[in-house]
Amino acid sequence: MSMSSLLEQSSRIALAAFLHDLGKFAERARISNNQEAIEANKHLYCPRQKKFADDKNVRFTHVHAAYTGLAMDLIEDYLPDLTGTDFAPFGSWKTKDADDSFINAAAMHHKPTTFLQWIIATADRVASGFDREEFEQYNQAEEGTATGKNHYTARQLTLFEQIHKVDLDKQQFAYRYPLKPLSPDSIFPVSAGNYEHNDKDKAQQEYLALWNGFTQALQKIPQSHRNNWSLWLDHFETVWGVYTHAIPSATAFNVRPDVSLYDHSRVTAALATALWRFHHEKNQTDDNTRKQLSEQAESWDEKKFLLIQGDFFGIQDFIFASSGETSKRAAKLLRGRSFYVSLLTECAALKMLDALDLPATSQVINAAGKFMIVAPNTDQTKAKLQQVQNELDQWFLSHSFGQASVGLAWTETCCNDFRRKAGNQTNERSPYRQLIDKLFAQMEIKKCQRFDLCNSERIIFDGFLDEFEHGECKIDGRSPAKVQKDGEWISKLANDQIDVGSWLVKSNKQRILITREQLREDKKLSTLGLTIFGYAISFTDDESAKGEFGAEARNGNLLRVWDFSLPKSPDQELWNGYARRNINAYVPTASEKDLLEKQWKKYIGIDEELEIGAAKTLNHLACKDRRPHPDKEDRWIGISALSTLKGDVDNLGNIFQSGLGDDASFSKTAALSRQLNNFFTVYLPWLCQREYPDSYTVFAGGDDFFLIGPWLSQIKLANAMRQAFQDYVAHNTGVHFSAGISTTKPGLPINQIGGLAEQALEEAKAHNSKKADKPPKNAVTCFGRTVSWVEFQELLTQRLPRLQSLVEENTLSTGYVYGLLHLIDMAEKVSEKPENALWHSYFAYRTARMLERNKKLNKDQRKDRQDELAEEIASAGIGMHGGNYRVALFCHLYQQRD
């Protein structure tokens, strides 16, 4: 079961390409004072400036290449086994006089001379979107960025600030990413004025601290995994990303430093692997191919790459599949299904990588049910992809009756398709933007061709009737029931989903093992009953760090180990020694404090027992916004209800297709996808854990989210998310999301809850869509009212607190406040009935009568109070917001109900 030779060789190519710019990190950290070695490496790896080309007056550019070789020596002990005699496709590991050594292939990307060196050099240029001539200019350029900083002091710009902006070269961008390891805090940009500086020594110390953290973190990868190149490489990509996500990749040629070293490295690695495999499988690895890569433009027009897109279709149908019965396991089932979606997507991508003998680094985009893999464009590749699609289809037909699926679409591309700049015609879209358009169009076509149903030879459900010995599943209402759980017959898939929902809330289950064959039974392991696309899936605890599965790693049975633990602090770096997948989300669990609230059963009617560490049920969550009555002992006030919060980023396709204009590149697209996903998979779980601990994440990732929790807390969470997202996208008003909030009783079937939330989101998306003077979307629907986020924030943070304060100060009756709803109705319909304009008079009359009952107030005091109420409620409330003032009123009234 050992790893294939082709996968091992592909992994070595990927690692060499991944490390080609290791010297940028090392040079900026000043890891060595060995000037003799640095000078020797400059002569070997760095281009000479043409105006200083004579031996007596030599000046080199791109000095980081000299540091790549030095840095590799420092991390050599933590890399996979490099001592074997067979180091194919390289001649050796680090023999500098061997043209095809591993180190030379990585470090010679600015002055390549051999086939393998040209493979990595070409991938480097394509990842940046350079054409051949532009790169030659870059190769002679000195250090210096468009922000006026050098390679030590420049800090990375955020791509979000640039979206939909014109004349980017003339823009003064105000935000930078902090040079820190990846954490919930560090993914947010900060003000450049308060952070970026010109102190070269201080800047180098920042880099050195980061470098020291990286080398220490690298040692955490289990030593037993170093004998499995593909497994180790998956771990390495995570640790590299954690420490280089905010390091500017390019700081010469007066460029904008807006792509991280991580994003550029992983795209370069994917392209290099595919390019090498294309030529390797065609037996084109000789000097003639090297010449073609280096000299002939025709080589850049040959379709050598295959961009493979994967998309999970039917996510909502999969998550909310229901027999119509209200299940007591609803919360656990939702959590399990949401996680299962991510797991299916990851395993589908792994299935393709496995079939094609490609390492994990060939997957360049991975977010919320969508992924992209770069593969060689060969007939063999296409045949294997079709085979994988058939296997995926069969799994979904067998276990979801076709309600969900993963669709694959692939596009042939050449090096020139990735160029950022258009031709001589100024109105022509760049080749890369044309490629993006093509990718979007192909996936839209694939959505309409699910399961290849037009193929008359395909038999979909042949023999399925024989599977219903125990009837249909009591959970989804359609699948064959195979497992008995708590007295009910359910499907194997539903059983696994419930188990996953239970395992996820147990803090010691933090990792997933993906194996070809099921692992031996172990008390530390929890294994799914179903295999996913042929893979056995096990959940394990921290004990795996001690190396119990080392033998499985060495013999090739262990394909992946994924850490999905949540951070415990906002600045905790997201690295625990294993490849990370941000597929977990925060889920509220019961604590000892929750168990003390025995009054729930007596005063609220909940008879479901809570177990410490278990996920809270939806019934428990619905009660969390109730409060003890201020005057009556053993009484509670406030409604028992849930709010479902569903939203997604507006105009996402337009952002990726044209948001960066002709400045877009493959690396930038991958970076933008990763960064957008991080808001919902890294920051949002932390926000819920810290400030909204009773928010239940159904799913969150990519560009969308779906949460359920106590009704008022979710409304406040929506506002907090919007404010945080504006900070995250550097306050670019062209990047925003819309959301729908649906407030319901907890007993409603979960599929109906999901449907109401979806309806609310659709109403928010339609906001201002017919008004030419206002941009569409960028809105929220709450209590049936669709409002802009600015108005929503004002209603929650200004009008609601002020209303509550006036109610308390003036002891306004509930009847008086309810009566305001009638006045709102009148104010909204003045154009229909002119007499409705009398609502002002009605308000004044009712308010005066109400204040007259307070005998403690004299005439002047009543007049002042009436003016105050009129200014706040009639003017700032109804007059300013009209029907939207209901949002504040309902938030207040629902908190007062007995």
N, C-alpha and C positions, 0 to 999 in steps of 0.2 A: 504493500500500500504506500510505498515511498513516493515522494513528490516527483513529478515528471521532469525529465532533463530539460525540456523546452520551457517549462514554467520556471525552473531554477535559473536558466540563462536569461529569460525575460526579466526576472526579478533583479538580476545583477545589472542589466541595462538600466532598469528603472532606478535603482539606487545610485548608479553613477550619474544619471541625469538629475536625480533629486539633489545630489550633493554638488552639482557643478558650480553653484554660487555659495557654497559653504564658506568660501573665503571672504565674502562680503560681511558675514556675521563675524568671522574671526578677525578680519582686519580692523573693523570698527571697534572691536573689543581690545585691540592691541595685545593679542595673546602671546606674542613672542618678541623678544628683543634681539634675536639671533639675526643680525643684519647680513651676515655672510650667507646664511641659508636663504634669506629673503631675496638678496640680490641675485643669487644663482637661479632661484625660481622665476624672478622677473625675466631674465634672459631666456628661460625655457618656455614660459607660459604667457607672457604679456606682449601685446603689440607695441611696436615702437612708433612713436609719432614721426611722421614722415619728415618734418622739418628738423628733427633731431635724430636722424637715422644713422649718422656715422658713429663708429665705435668710440670716438673720443668725446662725443657730446650726445650721450644717449638719454632720452626721456621716454619713459614707458607710460602707457595708459592702462586702465582696468587692472590696477595692481592687485585687486582682490584675487585674481587668478593665481597669483604667487602664493597667497595665503591658503588657498584651497588644499594644496599639497601638505602644507604644515599642519593644518587643522585636522586632516584625515589621520595623520600620525597620532594626534592626541586622543582621538575617539576610536582608534583601531581596536582596542581591547573590548569594546562594547558592541562591535559589529558582528554579523554572522561569521561563521568559520571561514577564514581567509587563507588558511595555511595549506589547503589541499593542492595537489598537483594539477587537478583539473579545475580551471577557473574560466571555462568557456562562457561566453564567446571571447573573453579577454585572454591575452597571453599570460598575464600574471596579475598579482595584486598591485604592487607598487614599485616594480623595477623601473626606474626613471629612464633607463636607456632602452627599454622595450617599448616600441611605438604603440603597441596595443595593450599596454598595462591599464588596469582599472583607473588608477590615479591620473594618468595622462589623458585618458578619454574624458574624464570629468574636468580637468583643469585646462585643457587645451581648447576650450570652446571659443576663444577669441582668435586663435591662430591654428585651426585644425589642419592636419596633414594626412591622416589615415581615414579609412572608411568608418570605423567606429567613432572616431573623433568628429567626423562630419555628421554622423547620425545625431549626436547630442548637440552639436553646434546648430544644425538645421532646426531641430526641435526648439532650441532656445530662441531662435529668430522668429519662428512661426508663432510661438506662444505669445510673443510681444506684438505680433501683427506687423513686423517689419517686412518691407520688400527687400530685395537683394541690395539695391543701391543705398537705401536708407540705412541699412545695417553697417555698411562700409563707413558711412559718415559717423555713425555711433561708435564704431570701433576706434576711430581716431579722436574721439571727443574727450575733453578733460572733465574732471568731476565738477559738478555744479548743477543745481536744480532751478526750476522756474520760480521757486519760492525764495531764491537768494541764499540758500544754505548749502553747505557742502555735505559729503557723505557721512560725516560724523554728526552734524547738528541737525540735518533735515529730519523731520518727523513725518509720518505718513498722513496724507490727506484722506478724507473719506469720499468714496465714490457717490454717496447719497447727495452730498452737497452740489455735485456737478450735474445731476440728472435734469434734463430739459433746460439746461443753460446754454447760451450761445456764446461764441467767441471765448472759449475756455481759456485760451492763452492770455487773455486780457483780464480775466477774473482774479479778484483777490479773495482767496478762500480763507474762512475764519476759523476752521476747526482742524484738529489733528488727533490721531490716536496716541494714547500714552504708550510708551515703550515698556510694557509689562507683560507677564505671562497671561494667557487667556483665562478670564474669570468673568462672572456676571458684571463686575464693575468695569473691567478694562475694555470691554467691547464697545463702550460708549465713547464717542469723540469728546475732546475737551477744547476749550478756547485756546487758540494758538498764541494769543497775546500773553496768556498767563502761563504758558508751558514751553513753547519753543524758544530757544536761546542761541547765542553765538559762542558759548563757552565750550571750546573743543575738548578740554581736559574733562570737564564735567560730563560731556556727552559720551566720551570714551568710557568713563567709569560706569555710566548707565548700561552701556553695552556689555562691559565686563561682568557686571552683576548678572545680567541676563544670560551671558555665555556660561558662567559658573553654574547657574541654575539648570541650564540645558544639559551640561555634561553630567551633573549629579542625577538629573532625572533619567537620563539615558541608561544609567546603571540599574534602574528599577525593572527594566524588561527582564522577565525570567530567563536565566541563563540557558535553561533547557530549550527555550524557543529559538535560540540562535542557530540551531541545527535545521530549522525549517524556514527557508528564505521567505516564502510568501507570508507565513504567519508573522514572522519578525517584522517584515516590511509594513504590515498593517499597523503594528504597534508603533513603529518608527514614524509613520506619517502623522499619527496623533501627537507624539511628543514634539516633533518638528513644528507642527502647527501651533501648539500651545506656546512655544517660545519664539516663533518667527511671524506670527499673524500680524504683528504691528511693525515689522522691520521693512522699510521701503526697499523694494527690489532694485529699482533703477534710480541712480542719483547723478548720472552724467548726461551730457548732450542737452542740457537745459530742459530736462523733462519734468513733468509733474510727478512727484513721488506718491502715486495713488494706488499702486498694486503691491501687495505684501510679498515678501520673500517666499512665504508659504504657498500662496496662490500661484505665483509664477513657477515655483519648483514643481508643484504637483502636475500642472498642465504640461510643463516641459517633459516630465517623466512619462506621462501618458503618451504624448506624441512621439517621444524617442522610442519607447517600447513598440508602438504600432509601426513606426517607420522601419525599425530594425527587423521586425517580424515579416513585414512585407517583402523586404529584399532577401531575408534569410529563406523564406518559404519558396521564393523564386530562384534560389541559388545565385543571387546577385550580390555577392559580398567581396568581389575582387576590386582591383585598382581601377578598372573601367567604370564601375559603379561609383567609386569615390570621385572620379573625374566628373561624372554626370552630376553628382550632388554639388560639386564645388564650382563647376564651370558652365554647365548647360542650363539655360532657362527652361528648356523643355521638361527637365526633371521636376520643376515646380508646378507644371501643368498636369502631371500625371496623377490620376485619382488613386492615391496610395492609402488613404485613410477611410475608415468606416465609422461614422458617428452614430452610435446606437442609443436611442432614447427609450426609456421605459417609463410607463405611467400606470398607476393603480386606478382602474376605472371602477366606479360604484362604491366609493368609500362610505358614503352616507348610508346606502342600502345595506352594506355589510355591517356597519356598526349598529344600526337601528332595526335590524331584522327582528321581527317579533311575531308571536302567534296571536297577539292581541290581548294576552293575559298580563295582568300586572304582576311582575315577578318580584319576590322579596330579595332577589339577588341582583336587582337592576344596577346598583352602583358598581358592584364587583364585576358584573358582566360588561358594563360600559368600559371600565378600565382595561379589562382583559382584551376586549375587541379592539380598542384603540391601539394598544400595544401590539396586537396581532397584525394590524395593518402595516405598522412599521417593520415588524419582523418578516412578514411576507415580502415586502418590498426589498428589504436587505437580502433575503435569501434568493429572490429572483435575480438580483444583480450578481450575487455570488454564483448562482447557477450558470450564468453567462460567462463570468470570469473563469469558472472552473472548466466549462466546456471548451473555452478558447485558450486555456493554459496562459491566462493573463493574471498578473498580480493585482492586489487591491488598489494600487496606485493608478491603474488604468481607468478607474471610476472617478471622474472629475466633478460631477454634480450629484448631490445626494440630499434631497430635502422633501419631506412630506409626501411620499408616494411617487416621487419623480427622481429619475437618475439619468446620467449620461456616461457612456463608456466609449473610450477611443480604442478601436481595433484595426488590424490590418485589413485592407480591402482585397480579399482573396475569395475565390469560389468556395474554398473550404470553410472560411469564416461564415459565409452566408448560409451554407448548408447546415452548419451547426446551430446557427441562430434560429433557423426554421424548426430544427429539431427541438430546441429549447422552448420555443413558442408553443409547439404542440404539447410538450410536457406540462407547461404552465396551464394551458387551456384545460387539459384533462384533469388536473388537480382541482381547478376552480369549478369545473362542471360536476365533479364528483362530490365536492364538499360545500358548494354554495349555489348549486343549480344554475350557475351562470349569472347570478346577481352581481358578482364582482369578477374582476379579471386583471391581469397585468398584460398590457399591450406593448409590443416591441415594434419600433420603426427604425430603419437605418438609412443613412444618406452617404453617398460616395463624395469624398472631398479631396482636394489637392492642397498643396502648400499655399498657392496663391489665393485660395478661397478664404484664408484667414487674414489677408492684408487689411490694415486699417484704412488705408487711403484709396480713394477712387482713382480713375484714370484721368485723362486730360480734360474731360468734360466736367465742369464744376457742378452740374446738376445731377451727376451720376452718384448713386448710393455706393458706399464702399463694398468691396467683395464680401467682407465679413458680415455686413448688415444684410446683404442679399442672402447669405448663407443662413442667417438667423431666421429670415422670413421663410426660407424653404423648410427649415426644421419645424417651425410652428405649423406650417401648412401640412406637412407629412403626418404630424401627430394628430391633427384634426381629422385627416382621412382615416387614420388607424382607429380612431374612436368609433367610426361608423362601420368598421370591418371586424368587430370583435368576434372571436371564435370561428372566423371564416365560415359563417353560416350559409353562404351562397355555394359552398362546396357540396354538391349533391351526394357525394360519397361519405360525408361525415355523419356518423350515427351518434346522436347526442346522449340520450338517456336509455339506451338499450339495456334491458335487464334490470332497471332500477326498481320495478314493482316488486321484484323478489326480495328487496332489501327491507321491506316494511313489516317485518314479523312483529315488531313491538309498536307499530304505528309511527306517526310522525313525531319529530322532536317537539317537546313541550316548550322549548325556548324560541326557536325560529319558525315553527309551524309548518315546515316543509321538508326538512331533511329526514332520512331514515333514523329512527331512534335505535341506538346501539348500546348505550350505557345507562345504568340505573343510578341516579344520584338523589339522595334524600326523598326516596319514594317516587321519583318521576323518571320517566324514560326520556333521555335526550340524546342528541347526536354526539359523536366523538369530538367534532369541532367545538360544539357548545361546551362540552365537558372540559376541553383544554382551555377555552377562553375563561371559564369560571375559575379554573385552577390558576391561570396566569394572573387574573385579577386578585386572587388571594396571595400569591407569591410576591407580587410586586410591592405590597404594602409591608412585607416583612423585611426589616432593614438589613438582615444578613444575606438576603438574596440580591446581590449587586452585579452579577456577571452572568453572561450567557456563553455556553460552549456549543459550537457548531461542529458536529462530527459526521463522518461518513457512516459509521456503524455506532449503534447505541452503546454508551459506556456501561461499565458494570454497575450494578446497584450499589449505591453509597448513600449513607445518611445525610451527606452534605449536598447531594444532588436531588433535584426535582426535575423529572423528565416528562416532556409532553407525550401523550399517547400516540398522536399522529406524527408522522414524519412530514416535513415541509419540502416538497420538491426532491424528496429522496434523502434529506438531511435529518439527523436526529438532533433535537434541541433540548438542552439541559440548562437549568438555572442552578447556580452554585454560589457559595459564599466566599468570604475573604480567604478561606483556607487554601484556595487554589494557588495563592501566592507562594505557598510552601513547596510547590512543584509536584503534587501528586499526579498531575497529568503530563509530566515531562515525557514519559514513554509514548503517550499518545501523540505528542507534538513531534517526537523524533520519527515515529513510524508513519506519519502522514495522515493518521486518522483524525487528528484535531486540526480543523481547517481555520477556525477563528475563535478568539476569545474577546468578547465585547464587554466593556465596562459601561454601565448605564446609571451609576450612582449620581445622586444630586449633591451639589456643593453644600457645605454647612456654614459658609460665610461668604459675603459678597466678593472678597478678594482671594478666595481659595482657587488655586490654579487647577484646571480640569485635567489632571493627569494622575493616574493611580497605578501606572506600570503596564497598562493594557490598552489596546486600541479602544477608543471611545466612540460610542454611538449615542447621540442625544435623542434617544427614542423613549425616554422615560419622562414623566411629568409629575408635578406635585399632586398628591392625593391626601385629603385630610384623614388622619387616623385618630382613633380614640386614645386619650391619655387618662391618667388617674383623675384629673379634674373633671373630665367628662363623666366618669363613673360616679362622681359625687353628686351629679345632677339627677338624683333619683326622682326629683319633682317632675321630671319629664313625663313619667308614666301617670302620676297622680293628677297633674294640672293641665297637661297638654295631650295626653292620651296615647303616648308612644309606648308600645309594649314589646318593642324589639330590644333585646339585651345587647349591650356593647362589650366587646372583649378588648382589653388593652392591646394596642398595636394593630387592631383590625380597622379596615376602612369604615368610616361612618356611612350609614345608610342615607338615602335621600330624605327619608322622613326625619332623621336627626338633623340633617343640614337645614331643612325647611324651618326648624324651630330656632336656629341660632341667632336670628335678629329680633327675637322676642326679649322683653325686659321685665324684671319684677315690677309689679304695680307700685307706684310711689306711696299710695295711701292704704291699700288693702293687702294685708298679709296673705301669703299663699295664693296670690293672684298674679297673672301675667298679662301683659299688654303687647299688642302688635300681632299682625297676622302670621300664620304659619304658612309659608309659601316659598317656592323656588323661583329664581330668575335664571333663565337660560341665555347665555351671552354667546352669540355667534357672529363672526366677522372675518373679513379678508381684505387684503391690500387692494386698493382701487387701481384699475387700468394696468395690471401687472404685465400683461403681454406687451403693451405699448412701452412700458419702462424698459423691458429687456430688448425690444426690437429697435427702439429709436431714442431711448432716454439719454444715451451717451453720444448720440450722433455718430459721425464717422471716427470718433475717437475710441469707439468700442473695440475690444479685442477679446480673444478667447479667454485669456487670463482674467480680464475684467468681468466677463460674464460669469465665470466660475466664482470669482470673489464676491460679486453682487449676490449671487444665489446663496452662497455660504453665509454671508453677513445678514441677509434678510432672515434666513432660517434661524440664526443664532438669537435673534430677538425673541422668537417664540419658543425656542427649545432650551435656551440658556438663561435668558433674563426673566421670562415670564414665570417659570417654575420658582425662581428665587423670589420674585415679587409676591407670588401667592404664599409661599412659605413664610415670608417675613411679615407681610401686612394684611393678607387676606387668607388666613389659615384654613378657612372652611370652604374654599373654592375647589371644586372637583373638576379636573381637567379631563374632558372626554377626548379631545385631541388638540394639538397645537404644534405647528411646524410649517415650514415652507413660507406661505403667505397667509395662512388662515388659522383660526382658533375656534374652539367650541368648549365652553365651560358652564358648569351648573353649580349653584350654591345658594346660600340664603339670599332672599330677594333683594334687600337693600344693599348688602355687601357687593353683589354682582354689579349693581348699577354704579356704585362707587368705583369698583374695579375697572369698569369700562372707561370711566373718566381718567383714572390713574394711568391706564394703559395708553390712552391717546396722548396724554402729556409726556409720558416716557418715550413713546414712539417719535414724537416731534424732536425730543432731545437726541434720540438715536439717529435720526436722519438729518441731523445738523440743521433743523428748522427749515428744511426745504419745503415750501408750501405745495410743491408739485408732487410730493410723496405722502400719501395718507391712506388710512383704511376706513371702511364703513362697518357698522355693527348693528345687529338687531337684538333687542332684549325682549324676551317673552316671560311674563310673570304668571305662574300657574300653581295650582295645588299639587302637592307631591304625589298624589295617587294616580295622576294621569299617566296612561301608558307612555313609555319612553319614546316610541316612534311618533306619537302625537306631539310630545314636547319638542322633539327635533323638527317636526314639520312646522310648528308655530314659530320656532326660532328662525327657520329658513325663510318663512313668509315675512317676518319682521326685517330680516336682512335685505330681502328683495325690495321692500319699501324704502329702506335706507339708500340702497343703490340707485333708486329712481329719483332721489332728491335733486331738485333743480335741473333734471335732465332736459326739460323742455324750455328752460330759461336761457336765452342766449347771453345774458349779461353775467351769469354766474356759472362756475364750473360744476359739473355733475358730481354726485356721490359725496364723499368726505362728510358723512352724516351718521346719525344714530337714530334708531326708532325705539321708543320707550313708551309704554302705556298707549300704544297706538298713535303716538305723535312722532313725526319725523322732523328732526331739528339738526342744525349744524352743530359741530362739536363746540364751537365757541359759545353758542347759546346754551347748549347742554351744560357746559361747565359753569356758566353764570347761574343757571337755574339751580344747580346742585350746591355750589359753593357760596353763592350770595343770596339768592332769593329764598331758598329753603331754610338756611340758618336764620335769616332775618324773620321769616314767617314764624318759625318755631319760637323765636325770642318774643315776638309780639303776642303770640298765643299765650305764652307763660306770663308775660308782664300784665296782660289785660284779661287773663282768665277767659279767653274766647272759647265759647262752647263749641263742641263738635258740630252741632247743628248750624251754627253761624258759618263755620269753615266749609261745611258741605254746601251751604247755600251759595258759596262763591262759584261753584260749578255751574249753577243756573245763570249767573251773571256772565260767565265766560261764554256760555251758549248764546246769550243775547248779543254780546260784543262781537262774536264771530258772524252774526247774521244780520247786521245792520243794513247791509245792501238788499237783503231779501225783505226785511220788514223795518221800515224807517222808525217805527215806535220802539224798536230794540235799542235805539240810541239813548233811551231813558235808563239804561243800566247804571249810568253814573249816579242818577238820582236815587235809584233803588239801593245802591251801595251806601250812599250817604245816609238815607233813612234808616236802613237796617243797622248801620254802625252807630248812629246816634241813639237809637232805641236800646241797643245792647249796652252802651256805656252809661245810659241813664240808670240802669239797674245797679250800678256800682255806687252806693251811697257814700263811699269814702272819698269820692272825687268831687271837687267843687266845679262850678261852671267853666272856669278858665282851664282847669286841668282836663276836663272832658273835651274841651275844644282842642287842646294841644294833642290829646290822644287821638282824636278823630283825624286831625291833620296828618299825624304820623302814620296812621293806618291807611289813609287815602294816598299818601305819597308812596308808601311801600306796596300795598296790595293793588289799589286801583291804577296807579300811575306806572311804577316800576314793574309791577306784576302783570295784571291784565292788559293795561294800556300798551306796555312795551312788548309783551310776548303773546298776547292774544290767547288762542287755544293751547299753545305750548306751555302756558303757565300751569296746566293740569299736571305736568311732570312733577313740579314742586309740591302741588297740592296733594297728589296721590302719595308721594313719598312721606308727607307729613301725616295724612289721614290713616294710612295703613299702619303707621307706628302707634296709633292711639287706640286701635280696636281691642276690645276685651276678648 
